[in-house]
Amino acid sequence: MKDPKDSVNLEKLRKKILKKYKWGFITLDEFMEQLSKTYREEKTSHTTQTGGDTETPFG
């Protein structure tokens, strides 16, 4: 069984990405690119499971 800290909530990532693109008019390619980028940021900054949005040093 996987450690829950290893799994990143995709719905949370999706909302985070859509927050950056308030109008929502992005292509699937752009979305997937942002998803993978945001996923990497989440994995690297994922030290505590607080559930709150924390600012990452990546901007």
Biopython code that builds the backbone (N, CA, C, O; Angstrom):
import numpy as np
from Bio.PDB.StructureBuilder import StructureBuilder

atoms = [
    (1, "MET", "N", (0.835, -1.194, 0.000)),
    (1, "MET", "CA", (0.000, 0.000, 0.000)),
    (1, "MET", "C", (0.881, 1.261, 0.000)),
    (1, "MET", "O", (1.895, 1.331, 0.696)),
    (2, "LYS", "N", (0.468, 2.242, -0.793)),
    (2, "LYS", "CA", (1.265, 3.453, -0.904)),
    (2, "LYS", "C", (1.093, 4.339, 0.318)),
    (2, "LYS", "O", (0.042, 4.357, 0.959)),
    (3, "ASP", "N", (2.141, 5.062, 0.617)),
    (3, "ASP", "CA", (2.099, 6.039, 1.695)),
    (3, "ASP", "C", (1.222, 7.209, 1.233)),
    (3, "ASP", "O", (1.444, 7.745, 0.147)),
    (4, "PRO", "N", (0.240, 7.608, 2.026)),
    (4, "PRO", "CA", (-0.648, 8.699, 1.602)),
    (4, "PRO", "C", (0.094, 10.000, 1.317)),
    (4, "PRO", "O", (-0.394, 10.834, 0.554)),
    (5, "LYS", "N", (1.271, 10.186, 1.923)),
    (5, "LYS", "CA", (2.040, 11.400, 1.657)),
    (5, "LYS", "C", (2.590, 11.411, 0.229)),
    (5, "LYS", "O", (2.908, 12.469, -0.313)),
    (6, "ASP", "N", (2.700, 10.219, -0.374)),
    (6, "ASP", "CA", (3.219, 10.142, -1.739)),
    (6, "ASP", "C", (2.174, 10.522, -2.774)),
    (6, "ASP", "O", (2.512, 10.945, -3.880)),
    (7, "SER", "N", (0.907, 10.372, -2.416)),
    (7, "SER", "CA", (-0.132, 10.689, -3.383)),
    (7, "SER", "C", (-0.527, 12.154, -3.249)),
    (7, "SER", "O", (-0.721, 12.664, -2.145)),
    (8, "VAL", "N", (-0.641, 12.813, -4.386)),
    (8, "VAL", "CA", (-1.016, 14.222, -4.392)),
    (8, "VAL", "C", (-2.449, 14.303, -4.905)),
    (8, "VAL", "O", (-2.807, 13.664, -5.895)),
    (9, "ASN", "N", (-3.243, 15.082, -4.230)),
    (9, "ASN", "CA", (-4.645, 15.213, -4.594)),
    (9, "ASN", "C", (-4.783, 15.923, -5.944)),
    (9, "ASN", "O", (-4.519, 17.121, -6.049)),
    (10, "LEU", "N", (-5.197, 15.178, -6.974)),
    (10, "LEU", "CA", (-5.299, 15.745, -8.315)),
    (10, "LEU", "C", (-6.358, 16.831, -8.392)),
    (10, "LEU", "O", (-6.196, 17.800, -9.134)),
    (11, "GLU", "N", (-7.434, 16.687, -7.641)),
    (11, "GLU", "CA", (-8.483, 17.701, -7.643)),
    (11, "GLU", "C", (-7.936, 19.019, -7.096)),
    (11, "GLU", "O", (-8.258, 20.096, -7.598)),
    (12, "LYS", "N", (-7.106, 18.917, -6.064)),
    (12, "LYS", "CA", (-6.482, 20.106, -5.478)),
    (12, "LYS", "C", (-5.550, 20.770, -6.496)),
    (12, "LYS", "O", (-5.515, 21.994, -6.620)),
    (13, "LEU", "N", (-4.797, 19.936, -7.223)),
    (13, "LEU", "CA", (-3.906, 20.469, -8.246)),
    (13, "LEU", "C", (-4.699, 21.163, -9.343)),
    (13, "LEU", "O", (-4.322, 22.232, -9.822)),
    (14, "ARG", "N", (-5.807, 20.532, -9.732)),
    (14, "ARG", "CA", (-6.637, 21.095, -10.798)),
    (14, "ARG", "C", (-7.168, 22.468, -10.398)),
    (14, "ARG", "O", (-7.155, 23.405, -11.196)),
    (15, "LYS", "N", (-7.633, 22.578, -9.163)),
    (15, "LYS", "CA", (-8.152, 23.860, -8.677)),
    (15, "LYS", "C", (-7.049, 24.905, -8.620)),
    (15, "LYS", "O", (-7.265, 26.072, -8.948)),
    (16, "LYS", "N", (-5.861, 24.472, -8.200)),
    (16, "LYS", "CA", (-4.725, 25.388, -8.109)),
    (16, "LYS", "C", (-4.373, 25.931, -9.492)),
    (16, "LYS", "O", (-4.085, 27.118, -9.649)),
    (17, "ILE", "N", (-4.400, 25.050, -10.494)),
    (17, "ILE", "CA", (-4.094, 25.452, -11.862)),
    (17, "ILE", "C", (-5.178, 26.385, -12.392)),
    (17, "ILE", "O", (-4.878, 27.410, -13.004)),
    (18, "LEU", "N", (-6.433, 26.028, -12.156)),
    (18, "LEU", "CA", (-7.524, 26.857, -12.659)),
    (18, "LEU", "C", (-7.555, 28.219, -11.981)),
    (18, "LEU", "O", (-8.038, 29.193, -12.559)),
    (19, "LYS", "N", (-7.041, 28.288, -10.758)),
    (19, "LYS", "CA", (-6.947, 29.570, -10.064)),
    (19, "LYS", "C", (-5.992, 30.494, -10.809)),
    (19, "LYS", "O", (-6.227, 31.698, -10.912)),
    (20, "LYS", "N", (-4.896, 29.907, -11.335)),
    (20, "LYS", "CA", (-3.936, 30.705, -12.092)),
    (20, "LYS", "C", (-4.565, 31.202, -13.392)),
    (20, "LYS", "O", (-4.270, 32.307, -13.847)),
    (21, "TYR", "N", (-5.433, 30.382, -13.986)),
    (21, "TYR", "CA", (-6.086, 30.728, -15.240)),
    (21, "TYR", "C", (-7.559, 30.973, -14.947)),
    (21, "TYR", "O", (-8.407, 30.115, -15.193)),
    (22, "LYS", "N", (-7.850, 32.157, -14.417)),
    (22, "LYS", "CA", (-9.197, 32.438, -13.945)),
    (22, "LYS", "C", (-10.266, 32.257, -15.027)),
    (22, "LYS", "O", (-11.392, 31.867, -14.719)),
    (23, "TRP", "N", (-9.928, 32.534, -16.277)),
    (23, "TRP", "CA", (-10.940, 32.443, -17.325)),
    (23, "TRP", "C", (-11.170, 31.005, -17.763)),
    (23, "TRP", "O", (-12.221, 30.679, -18.314)),
    (24, "GLY", "N", (-10.201, 30.158, -17.520)),
    (24, "GLY", "CA", (-10.377, 28.749, -17.855)),
    (24, "GLY", "C", (-10.154, 28.422, -19.326)),
    (24, "GLY", "O", (-10.344, 27.276, -19.733)),
    (25, "PHE", "N", (-9.754, 29.407, -20.134)),
    (25, "PHE", "CA", (-9.552, 29.148, -21.557)),
    (25, "PHE", "C", (-8.119, 28.717, -21.824)),
    (25, "PHE", "O", (-7.328, 29.478, -22.382)),
    (26, "ILE", "N", (-7.790, 27.503, -21.426)),
    (26, "ILE", "CA", (-6.456, 26.994, -21.729)),
    (26, "ILE", "C", (-6.618, 25.687, -22.504)),
    (26, "ILE", "O", (-7.618, 24.984, -22.361)),
    (27, "THR", "N", (-5.636, 25.382, -23.310)),
    (27, "THR", "CA", (-5.711, 24.155, -24.084)),
    (27, "THR", "C", (-5.343, 22.974, -23.204)),
    (27, "THR", "O", (-4.776, 23.142, -22.124)),
    (28, "LEU", "N", (-5.666, 21.795, -23.667)),
    (28, "LEU", "CA", (-5.349, 20.586, -22.903)),
    (28, "LEU", "C", (-3.840, 20.457, -22.711)),
    (28, "LEU", "O", (-3.372, 20.047, -21.649)),
    (29, "ASP", "N", (-3.084, 20.812, -23.753)),
    (29, "ASP", "CA", (-1.623, 20.749, -23.650)),
    (29, "ASP", "C", (-1.113, 21.663, -22.534)),
    (29, "ASP", "O", (-0.271, 21.270, -21.727)),
    (30, "GLU", "N", (-1.641, 22.888, -22.504)),
    (30, "GLU", "CA", (-1.234, 23.823, -21.461)),
    (30, "GLU", "C", (-1.617, 23.296, -20.090)),
    (30, "GLU", "O", (-0.858, 23.421, -19.129)),
    (31, "PHE", "N", (-2.804, 22.705, -20.009)),
    (31, "PHE", "CA", (-3.273, 22.173, -18.735)),
    (31, "PHE", "C", (-2.375, 21.046, -18.259)),
    (31, "PHE", "O", (-1.987, 21.005, -17.091)),
    (32, "MET", "N", (-2.040, 20.121, -19.173)),
    (32, "MET", "CA", (-1.192, 18.997, -18.800)),
    (32, "MET", "C", (0.205, 19.477, -18.396)),
    (32, "MET", "O", (0.814, 18.936, -17.473)),
    (33, "GLU", "N", (0.699, 20.489, -19.092)),
    (33, "GLU", "CA", (2.008, 21.053, -18.762)),
    (33, "GLU", "C", (1.986, 21.652, -17.354)),
    (33, "GLU", "O", (2.890, 21.413, -16.554)),
    (34, "GLN", "N", (0.940, 22.433, -17.064)),
    (34, "GLN", "CA", (0.799, 23.027, -15.740)),
    (34, "GLN", "C", (0.591, 21.953, -14.678)),
    (34, "GLN", "O", (1.095, 22.064, -13.560)),
    (35, "LEU", "N", (-0.160, 20.906, -15.042)),
    (35, "LEU", "CA", (-0.431, 19.835, -14.092)),
    (35, "LEU", "C", (0.865, 19.155, -13.673)),
    (35, "LEU", "O", (1.101, 18.931, -12.486)),
    (36, "SER", "N", (1.698, 18.829, -14.648)),
    (36, "SER", "CA", (2.952, 18.149, -14.311)),
    (36, "SER", "C", (3.880, 19.081, -13.530)),
    (36, "SER", "O", (4.568, 18.645, -12.606)),
    (37, "LYS", "N", (3.898, 20.359, -13.902)),
    (37, "LYS", "CA", (4.736, 21.327, -13.198)),
    (37, "LYS", "C", (4.248, 21.490, -11.752)),
    (37, "LYS", "O", (5.045, 21.477, -10.814)),
    (38, "THR", "N", (2.941, 21.642, -11.590)),
    (38, "THR", "CA", (2.369, 21.813, -10.257)),
    (38, "THR", "C", (2.558, 20.556, -9.436)),
    (38, "THR", "O", (2.792, 20.621, -8.229)),
    (39, "TYR", "N", (2.455, 19.395, -10.100)),
    (39, "TYR", "CA", (2.637, 18.122, -9.411)),
    (39, "TYR", "C", (4.053, 18.016, -8.855)),
    (39, "TYR", "O", (4.253, 17.589, -7.718)),
    (40, "ARG", "N", (5.036, 18.411, -9.671)),
    (40, "ARG", "CA", (6.429, 18.373, -9.217)),
    (40, "ARG", "C", (6.634, 19.322, -8.034)),
    (40, "ARG", "O", (7.323, 18.984, -7.072)),
    (41, "GLU", "N", (6.035, 20.504, -8.112)),
    (41, "GLU", "CA", (6.159, 21.463, -7.017)),
    (41, "GLU", "C", (5.533, 20.899, -5.748)),
    (41, "GLU", "O", (6.087, 21.037, -4.658)),
    (42, "GLU", "N", (4.374, 20.263, -5.898)),
    (42, "GLU", "CA", (3.696, 19.675, -4.744)),
    (42, "GLU", "C", (4.567, 18.595, -4.117)),
    (42, "GLU", "O", (4.698, 18.527, -2.895)),
    (43, "LYS", "N", (5.165, 17.747, -4.957)),
    (43, "LYS", "CA", (5.986, 16.650, -4.451)),
    (43, "LYS", "C", (7.203, 17.191, -3.693)),
    (43, "LYS", "O", (7.579, 16.649, -2.653)),
    (44, "THR", "N", (7.814, 18.255, -4.211)),
    (44, "THR", "CA", (9.014, 18.775, -3.578)),
    (44, "THR", "C", (8.700, 19.572, -2.318)),
    (44, "THR", "O", (9.508, 19.605, -1.390)),
    (45, "SER", "N", (7.538, 20.211, -2.276)),
    (45, "SER", "CA", (7.205, 21.022, -1.108)),
    (45, "SER", "C", (6.281, 20.279, -0.151)),
    (45, "SER", "O", (5.743, 20.863, 0.789)),
    (46, "HIS", "N", (6.105, 18.995, -0.398)),
    (46, "HIS", "CA", (5.146, 18.208, 0.376)),
    (46, "HIS", "C", (5.826, 17.627, 1.613)),
    (46, "HIS", "O", (6.254, 16.473, 1.614)),
    (47, "THR", "N", (5.919, 18.446, 2.671)),
    (47, "THR", "CA", (6.573, 17.952, 3.876)),
    (47, "THR", "C", (5.566, 17.634, 4.960)),
    (47, "THR", "O", (5.730, 16.656, 5.690)),
    (48, "THR", "N", (4.526, 18.441, 5.076)),
    (48, "THR", "CA", (3.491, 18.170, 6.082)),
    (48, "THR", "C", (2.134, 18.113, 5.413)),
    (48, "THR", "O", (1.888, 18.790, 4.415)),
    (49, "GLN", "N", (1.271, 17.308, 5.966)),
    (49, "GLN", "CA", (-0.071, 17.131, 5.411)),
    (49, "GLN", "C", (-1.030, 18.021, 6.210)),
    (49, "GLN", "O", (-1.716, 17.556, 7.120)),
    (50, "THR", "N", (-1.063, 19.319, 5.848)),
    (50, "THR", "CA", (-1.918, 20.232, 6.594)),
    (50, "THR", "C", (-3.242, 20.445, 5.880)),
    (50, "THR", "O", (-4.247, 20.771, 6.512)),
    (51, "GLY", "N", (-3.246, 20.263, 4.578)),
    (51, "GLY", "CA", (-4.463, 20.461, 3.814)),
    (51, "GLY", "C", (-4.666, 21.906, 3.405)),
    (51, "GLY", "O", (-5.540, 22.202, 2.592)),
    (52, "GLY", "N", (-3.870, 22.811, 3.957)),
    (52, "GLY", "CA", (-3.990, 24.219, 3.602)),
    (52, "GLY", "C", (-3.068, 24.565, 2.454)),
    (52, "GLY", "O", (-2.060, 23.896, 2.227)),
    (53, "ASP", "N", (-3.419, 25.612, 1.734)),
    (53, "ASP", "CA", (-2.559, 26.062, 0.649)),
    (53, "ASP", "C", (-1.378, 26.830, 1.230)),
    (53, "ASP", "O", (-1.564, 27.795, 1.971)),
    (54, "THR", "N", (-0.194, 26.413, 0.901)),
    (54, "THR", "CA", (0.992, 27.115, 1.364)),
    (54, "THR", "C", (1.732, 27.652, 0.159)),
    (54, "THR", "O", (1.750, 27.025, -0.900)),
    (55, "GLU", "N", (2.341, 28.812, 0.320)),
    (55, "GLU", "CA", (3.102, 29.399, -0.772)),
    (55, "GLU", "C", (4.393, 28.614, -0.961)),
    (55, "GLU", "O", (5.103, 28.324, 0.002)),
    (56, "THR", "N", (4.687, 28.277, -2.202)),
    (56, "THR", "CA", (5.930, 27.580, -2.475)),
    (56, "THR", "C", (6.971, 28.598, -2.937)),
    (56, "THR", "O", (6.612, 29.628, -3.508)),
    (57, "PRO", "N", (8.226, 28.330, -2.703)),
    (57, "PRO", "CA", (9.264, 29.269, -3.129)),
    (57, "PRO", "C", (9.421, 29.359, -4.642)),
    (57, "PRO", "O", (10.197, 30.174, -5.142)),
    (58, "PHE", "N", (8.691, 28.530, -5.365)),
    (58, "PHE", "CA", (8.808, 28.520, -6.829)),
    (58, "PHE", "C", (7.990, 29.622, -7.465)),
    (58, "PHE", "O", (8.113, 29.859, -8.666)),
    (59, "GLY", "N", (7.168, 30.293, -6.702)),
    (59, "GLY", "CA", (6.383, 31.381, -7.243)),
    (59, "GLY", "C", (5.079, 30.870, -7.712)),
    (59, "GLY", "O", (4.258, 31.640, -8.210)),
]
sb = StructureBuilder()
sb.init_structure("model")
sb.init_model(0)
sb.init_chain("A")
sb.init_seg("    ")
for serial, (resi, resn, name, xyz) in enumerate(atoms, 1):
    if name == "N":
        sb.init_residue(resn, " ", resi, " ")
    sb.init_atom(name, np.array(xyz, "f"), 0.0, 1.0, " ", f" {name:<3s}", serial, name[0])
structure = sb.get_structure()
